[in-house]
Amino acid sequence: MALPRLLLPGALLGTAVGVIAACSSTQNNFVDPDASTDASTDSPIFGGDSGADGLPACASGVYEAKQAPAAMVVLLQRSGSMSQNNKWVFAAQAIVQALDEPIFDTMTLALMAAPSGTVNPPQCLVDLLGGLAPPVACAVPPFPQVDLAAAGPNKSTAPGVRKDIKTWLTTHVPDQSAGDGNPLYSAMQAGIGALKGWPTVGKRLLFVVTDGAISCTSVSNRAGYMDGNTCPDWENPNNIMTLLSGANQDPQKPVETFVVGVPGADSYDATGKNFPPYRMRAALSSIAKAGSPNNVPAACNATSPFAQGDPNPATSCHFDMTQGNFSAQAVADAIGVVRGKVLGCIFELPAPDGGIVDKDKVNVSESVGGGAAADLYKRKTTTNDCKTDGCWDYTTDGKVELLGKACDDLKSSPTSKVTITVGCATRVN
């Protein structure tokens, strides 16, 4: 009798996944999806232990899983202050390093940087200096400098959007044309607009890297904080929180916004002369929670509305890299974590051609951070939260969901892999 041929579903949620048609006679032996895929034909690879009649006792077919559609705009602050202490260099290296991970192969990616030049000075500066008032570095591009495009398998060394991002970062430096403006509100607004213009149904992510001191409010109609006695130029964090919360709660095209605060994003000046008259770490923490409330640490500190006197958070809702923990690797890890958080821990079952999967013959394993694959048991009862060992269970609509520690591990490691094996009795514990 011909062996059944499994066909991959149109999309799977999560990180890199291998789907196996059946298992060998030894139930604990899992096939490495990366080692067994026939990339030239994208067809199943059959094999297995031989039975007494010389035929395979169990067939296995390995498929490259397709992740759910997702788009991410990386928004990098480009003000003059980013040239200090290798902030621009580290951030650029981190972006390229992170996006080269295979986990991003199925994503649509873009890069945006602001400010992108100067605009006419605000009226308050003209009133003070008259005709001597210089242009200010508050320009924001209407579209990402590297527009949204499907990543595919090509990394930053081959033609494609990853190489375009690397080339742009290599050939550009922080904008020091006119002061140190940081028009983060308008930049986020433009990034959200680009994501909402993405025509595909899927997840939308805005990943922001900033060193704080958000300004340029005086060239807008928004109310801001005074920069000393000159202009109401410092951004009110509540303006950004309202923007991001609205984007996140959009019923049609919600956007999840994540924030990395690099050195400098812990500034504070009660007078408002050199830095905002509020604690930047507190502001970014509240901004991050507004941007993705379901994906911040459960115990993180944030207020809504934000108040000028809010203290620095004990636990930040954003990726706070102002406390001696800043490096290219740290930023790269943050990008990977964001990817895992948003896509979650639910996976489709494989669909065999001409039949259905026996749900009593499904097994799941997980490899975390490049380590060996570990078998996950299906839980016996829904009262088991699996916080210690990790497990899996079926969702109400018949999908595989990793639970407890297994889901936490998946979200925390951009290189984790999940394998679903069909054909052997489910291991239950």
C-alpha positions as CSV (number, residue, x, y, z in Angstrom):
1,M,0.0,0.0,0.0
2,A,1.3,3.5,-0.8
3,L,2.5,5.5,2.1
4,P,0.5,8.7,2.9
5,R,2.0,11.9,1.7
6,L,1.7,14.9,4.1
7,L,1.1,18.3,2.7
8,L,2.2,21.4,4.7
9,P,-0.6,23.7,5.7
10,G,-0.5,27.2,4.3
11,A,1.0,28.8,7.4
12,L,2.1,27.9,10.9
13,L,2.3,30.2,13.9
14,G,5.6,30.4,15.7
15,T,9.3,29.9,15.2
16,A,11.1,27.4,13.0
17,V,9.1,24.2,12.9
18,G,9.7,20.8,11.3
19,V,6.6,18.6,10.5
20,I,7.2,14.8,10.4
21,A,4.8,12.5,8.7
22,A,5.4,9.6,11.1
23,C,8.0,8.4,13.6
24,S,10.5,5.6,13.6
25,S,9.9,2.5,15.7
26,T,11.9,4.2,18.5
27,Q,9.5,6.8,19.7
28,N,12.1,9.1,21.3
29,N,14.1,9.6,18.1
30,F,13.3,12.9,16.5
31,V,14.4,13.9,13.1
32,D,16.2,17.3,12.7
33,P,14.1,19.2,10.3
34,D,17.1,21.3,9.0
35,A,19.1,18.1,8.3
36,S,16.4,16.3,6.3
37,T,14.6,18.7,4.0
38,D,15.1,18.3,0.3
39,A,15.5,21.9,-0.6
40,S,15.8,21.3,-4.3
41,T,12.3,19.8,-4.7
42,D,10.6,20.7,-1.4
43,S,9.2,17.2,-1.4
44,P,8.9,14.8,1.6
45,I,11.9,12.6,2.4
46,F,10.8,9.1,3.3
47,G,12.7,6.7,5.5
48,G,12.6,4.8,8.7
49,D,13.4,1.5,10.4
50,S,12.9,-1.6,8.3
51,G,10.2,-4.1,9.3
52,A,10.4,-7.9,9.1
53,D,9.3,-7.9,5.5
54,G,12.0,-5.4,4.5
55,L,9.7,-2.5,4.1
56,P,9.9,0.6,6.3
57,A,8.1,0.1,9.6
58,C,7.4,3.8,9.9
59,A,7.7,6.4,7.2
60,S,8.9,9.9,7.9
61,G,8.5,13.1,5.8
62,V,10.2,16.3,6.8
63,Y,8.9,19.7,5.7
64,E,10.0,23.2,6.1
65,A,7.3,24.9,8.1
66,K,5.9,28.3,7.0
67,Q,5.4,30.9,9.7
68,A,2.4,33.2,9.9
69,P,2.7,36.3,7.8
70,A,4.2,39.2,9.8
71,A,5.7,42.6,9.0
72,M,8.2,44.6,11.0
73,V,9.5,48.1,10.7
74,V,12.7,48.8,12.6
75,L,12.7,52.5,13.6
76,L,16.1,53.8,14.5
77,Q,16.7,57.2,16.1
78,R,19.2,59.1,14.0
79,S,19.8,62.2,16.0
80,G,23.3,63.5,16.6
81,S,23.4,62.0,20.1
82,M,23.4,58.5,18.6
83,S,26.9,59.0,17.4
84,Q,28.2,59.0,21.0
85,N,29.6,55.9,22.7
86,N,29.1,53.6,19.7
87,K,25.3,53.7,20.0
88,W,24.7,53.9,16.3
89,V,27.4,51.3,15.5
90,F,26.1,48.8,18.0
91,A,22.5,49.4,17.0
92,A,23.3,48.9,13.3
93,Q,25.3,45.8,14.0
94,A,22.5,44.4,16.1
95,I,19.8,45.0,13.5
96,V,21.7,43.2,10.8
97,Q,22.7,40.4,13.1
98,A,19.2,39.8,14.3
99,L,17.4,40.0,11.0
100,D,19.9,37.5,9.5
101,E,18.4,34.8,11.8
102,P,16.4,32.2,9.8
103,I,13.4,33.0,12.0
104,F,12.9,36.2,10.0
105,D,12.9,34.4,6.6
106,T,9.2,34.5,6.3
107,M,8.8,38.1,7.5
108,T,8.3,41.3,5.6
109,L,11.0,43.8,6.8
110,A,11.7,47.6,6.6
111,L,14.1,50.1,8.1
112,M,13.2,53.7,9.0
113,A,15.5,56.3,10.6
114,A,14.7,59.8,11.9
115,P,15.4,62.7,11.8
116,S,16.0,62.6,8.1
117,G,17.0,66.3,7.7
118,T,15.8,69.8,8.8
119,V,12.6,71.8,8.8
120,N,11.9,75.5,9.3
121,P,12.4,76.6,12.9
122,P,9.3,76.8,15.2
123,Q,7.7,80.2,15.7
124,C,8.9,80.3,19.4
125,L,12.5,80.2,18.2
126,V,11.9,82.8,15.5
127,D,10.3,85.1,18.2
128,L,13.5,84.7,20.2
129,L,16.2,84.9,17.5
130,G,14.4,86.6,14.6
131,G,16.0,86.0,11.3
132,L,18.9,84.2,13.0
133,A,16.7,81.2,13.9
134,P,18.3,78.2,12.2
135,P,16.4,75.2,10.8
136,V,15.9,72.3,13.2
137,A,16.6,68.6,12.8
138,C,13.0,67.5,13.0
139,A,12.3,66.1,9.5
140,V,10.7,62.7,9.2
141,P,10.5,60.6,6.0
142,P,7.0,59.8,4.8
143,F,8.1,56.2,4.1
144,P,10.8,53.9,5.4
145,Q,14.2,54.5,3.8
146,V,14.3,50.7,3.1
147,D,10.7,49.9,2.2
148,L,8.7,46.9,3.3
149,A,9.7,43.8,1.4
150,A,9.6,40.0,1.9
151,A,12.9,38.8,3.4
152,G,13.0,35.3,1.9
153,P,16.0,33.1,2.5
154,N,18.6,35.7,1.4
155,K,20.6,37.1,4.3
156,S,22.5,40.4,4.3
157,T,25.3,39.1,2.0
158,A,22.9,38.4,-0.9
159,P,20.5,40.6,-2.8
160,G,17.3,41.4,-0.9
161,V,15.8,43.5,1.8
162,R,18.3,42.4,4.4
163,K,21.2,43.5,2.3
164,D,19.4,46.8,1.5
165,I,19.1,47.4,5.2
166,K,22.7,46.6,5.9
167,T,23.8,48.9,3.0
168,W,21.7,51.8,4.2
169,L,23.1,51.5,7.8
170,T,26.6,51.2,6.4
171,T,26.4,54.3,4.3
172,H,24.5,56.6,6.7
173,V,25.4,58.1,10.1
174,P,23.5,60.1,12.7
175,D,22.1,63.4,11.5
176,Q,24.1,66.2,13.0
177,S,22.9,68.8,10.5
178,A,21.1,71.1,13.0
179,G,21.3,70.3,16.6
180,D,20.0,67.1,18.3
181,G,16.3,66.8,17.4
182,N,14.5,63.6,18.1
183,P,11.1,63.6,16.3
184,L,10.1,60.2,17.7
185,Y,6.3,60.9,17.7
186,S,6.2,61.7,14.0
187,A,8.6,58.9,13.2
188,M,6.4,56.4,15.1
189,Q,3.4,57.8,13.3
190,A,5.0,57.3,9.9
191,G,6.1,53.8,10.9
192,I,2.6,52.8,11.9
193,G,1.3,54.2,8.7
194,A,3.7,52.1,6.7
195,L,2.6,49.0,8.6
196,K,-1.1,49.7,8.1
197,G,-0.4,50.1,4.4
198,W,1.0,46.5,4.2
199,P,-1.7,44.7,2.3
200,T,-1.3,41.2,3.9
201,V,-3.4,39.8,6.8
202,G,-0.9,39.2,9.5
203,K,1.0,40.5,12.5
204,R,2.4,44.1,12.4
205,L,5.4,45.1,14.6
206,L,7.1,48.4,15.1
207,F,10.5,48.0,16.8
208,V,12.0,51.3,18.1
209,V,15.6,52.0,19.2
210,T,16.1,55.4,20.9
211,D,18.4,57.1,23.3
212,G,15.5,59.2,24.7
213,A,15.1,63.0,24.9
214,I,12.1,63.1,22.6
215,S,11.7,66.5,21.1
216,C,10.4,68.5,18.1
217,T,7.0,69.1,19.6
218,S,7.3,72.8,19.0
219,V,7.1,72.3,15.2
220,S,3.7,70.5,15.7
221,N,0.3,71.4,17.2
222,R,0.8,69.1,20.2
223,A,1.4,70.4,23.7
224,G,4.8,69.8,25.1
225,Y,7.1,70.6,28.0
226,M,9.3,73.7,27.9
227,D,13.0,73.4,27.0
228,G,14.1,75.9,29.6
229,N,12.5,79.3,28.7
230,T,12.5,79.0,24.9
231,C,10.0,76.6,23.4
232,P,7.5,73.8,24.5
233,D,9.8,71.4,22.6
234,W,10.0,68.3,24.8
235,E,7.4,65.7,23.9
236,N,4.7,64.9,26.4
237,P,4.8,61.1,26.8
238,N,1.0,61.0,26.9
239,N,1.0,62.1,23.2
240,I,2.9,59.0,22.2
241,M,1.0,56.7,24.5
242,T,-2.3,57.8,22.9
243,L,-0.8,57.3,19.4
244,L,0.5,53.8,20.2
245,S,-2.5,52.6,22.2
246,G,-4.8,53.6,19.3
247,A,-2.6,51.7,16.8
248,N,-2.5,48.6,19.1
249,Q,-6.3,48.6,19.6
250,D,-7.1,49.0,15.9
251,P,-9.7,46.3,15.2
252,Q,-8.6,45.8,11.6
253,K,-4.8,46.2,11.5
254,P,-3.4,46.3,15.1
255,V,0.3,47.3,15.5
256,E,2.5,46.0,18.4
257,T,5.2,48.5,19.3
258,F,8.3,47.6,21.3
259,V,10.9,50.0,22.6
260,V,14.6,49.7,23.3
261,G,16.2,52.5,25.4
262,V,20.0,52.6,24.7
263,P,22.4,54.7,26.8
264,G,21.1,58.2,27.1
265,A,17.5,57.0,27.6
266,D,17.8,57.5,31.3
267,S,18.1,61.3,31.1
268,Y,16.3,63.8,33.4
269,D,16.6,67.6,33.9
270,A,14.2,69.2,36.3
271,T,14.7,72.6,34.5
272,G,14.1,71.1,31.1
273,K,17.1,73.0,29.7
274,N,19.2,70.1,28.5
275,F,16.9,67.1,28.8
276,P,13.2,66.5,29.3
277,P,11.8,67.6,32.7
278,Y,10.7,64.0,33.4
279,R,12.5,60.7,33.9
280,M,13.1,59.2,30.5
281,R,13.2,55.6,31.8
282,A,9.7,56.1,33.4
283,A,8.4,57.6,30.2
284,L,9.7,54.9,27.9
285,S,8.3,52.2,30.2
286,S,4.8,53.7,30.1
287,I,5.1,54.2,26.3
288,A,6.1,50.5,25.8
289,K,3.1,49.3,27.8
290,A,0.8,51.4,25.7
291,G,2.3,50.0,22.5
292,S,2.0,46.3,23.4
293,P,0.3,45.8,26.7
294,N,0.0,42.0,26.3
295,N,3.7,41.5,25.6
296,V,5.4,43.4,28.5
297,P,6.6,41.8,31.7
298,A,3.7,41.2,34.0
299,A,5.3,43.1,36.9
300,C,6.6,46.0,35.0
301,N,5.9,49.6,36.1
302,A,3.9,52.0,34.0
303,T,1.3,54.7,34.5
304,S,-1.5,55.9,32.3
305,P,-1.8,58.8,32.1
306,F,1.9,59.5,32.6
307,A,2.8,62.1,35.2
308,Q,5.8,64.4,35.2
309,G,6.9,63.2,38.6
310,D,6.7,59.5,37.9
311,P,9.8,57.7,39.4
312,N,12.1,55.4,37.5
313,P,10.6,51.9,37.2
314,A,11.7,49.1,39.4
315,T,10.9,46.8,36.4
316,S,10.8,48.4,33.0
317,C,8.2,47.6,30.4
318,H,10.7,48.4,27.6
319,F,14.1,46.9,26.9
320,D,16.1,49.2,29.2
321,M,19.8,49.1,28.2
322,T,20.9,52.2,30.2
323,Q,22.1,50.2,33.2
324,G,25.5,48.9,31.9
325,N,23.9,46.2,29.8
326,F,24.1,47.7,26.3
327,S,25.7,45.8,23.5
328,A,25.0,44.8,19.9
329,Q,24.1,41.3,21.1
330,A,21.7,42.7,23.7
331,V,19.8,44.6,21.0
332,A,19.9,41.7,18.7
333,D,18.4,39.4,21.4
334,A,15.7,41.9,22.0
335,I,14.6,41.9,18.4
336,G,14.5,38.1,18.5
337,V,12.5,38.1,21.7
338,V,10.0,40.5,20.1
339,R,9.5,38.1,17.2
340,G,8.8,35.2,19.5
341,K,6.4,37.1,21.8
342,V,4.2,38.3,19.1
343,L,3.7,35.0,17.2
344,G,2.9,33.0,20.3
345,C,2.9,29.2,20.9
346,I,0.1,27.8,18.8
347,F,0.8,25.5,15.8
348,E,-1.3,23.9,13.1
349,L,-1.4,20.1,12.8
350,P,0.0,18.7,9.5
351,A,-2.6,17.8,6.9
352,P,-2.1,14.3,5.4
353,D,-3.2,13.9,1.8
354,G,-6.5,12.0,1.7
355,G,-7.0,11.7,5.4
356,I,-6.9,13.3,8.8
357,V,-4.3,13.1,11.7
358,D,-5.2,10.7,14.5
359,K,-4.9,13.1,17.4
360,D,-4.0,10.2,19.7
361,K,-0.9,9.7,17.6
362,V,0.8,13.1,17.8
363,N,4.0,14.0,19.6
364,V,5.9,17.3,20.1
365,S,9.5,18.1,20.9
366,E,11.3,21.4,21.4
367,S,14.9,22.5,20.9
368,V,15.7,25.7,22.8
369,G,18.6,28.0,21.7
370,G,20.2,25.4,19.5
371,G,20.2,22.7,22.2
372,A,19.1,19.1,21.8
373,A,15.5,18.4,21.2
374,A,13.5,17.5,24.3
375,D,10.2,15.6,24.2
376,L,7.2,17.4,25.5
377,Y,4.3,15.5,27.1
378,K,0.7,16.2,26.4
379,R,-0.9,17.1,29.7
380,K,-3.4,14.7,31.3
381,T,-5.5,17.5,32.8
382,T,-6.2,21.2,32.2
383,T,-5.3,21.9,35.8
384,N,-1.6,21.3,35.0
385,D,-0.1,24.7,34.1
386,C,3.2,23.0,33.1
387,K,5.3,25.9,34.6
388,T,8.0,23.6,35.8
389,D,8.6,21.1,32.9
390,G,6.6,22.5,30.0
391,C,4.0,20.5,28.1
392,W,1.4,20.9,25.3
393,D,-2.3,20.4,24.7
394,Y,-4.9,20.9,22.0
395,T,-6.7,24.2,21.7
396,T,-10.5,24.2,21.4
397,D,-10.1,24.3,17.6
398,G,-7.7,21.4,17.4
399,K,-4.3,23.2,17.2
400,V,-1.2,22.3,19.2
401,E,-0.4,24.8,21.9
402,L,2.9,24.8,23.9
403,L,2.2,25.6,27.6
404,G,4.0,26.8,30.7
405,K,7.8,26.6,30.5
406,A,7.7,25.3,26.9
407,C,6.0,28.4,25.7
408,D,8.2,30.7,27.8
409,D,11.3,29.0,26.4
410,L,10.0,29.4,22.9
411,K,9.3,33.1,23.3
412,S,12.7,33.8,24.9
413,S,14.9,32.2,22.3
414,P,14.9,33.3,18.6
415,T,16.6,30.1,17.6
416,S,14.2,27.7,19.2
417,K,12.6,24.9,17.1
418,V,9.5,22.9,17.5
419,T,8.9,19.5,15.9
420,I,5.5,17.8,15.5
421,T,5.6,14.0,14.9
422,V,2.6,12.1,13.6
423,G,2.0,8.3,13.7
424,C,3.0,7.1,17.2
425,A,1.0,7.0,20.3
426,T,0.9,10.3,22.1
427,R,3.0,10.5,25.3
428,V,0.8,11.8,28.1
429,N,1.9,12.9,31.6
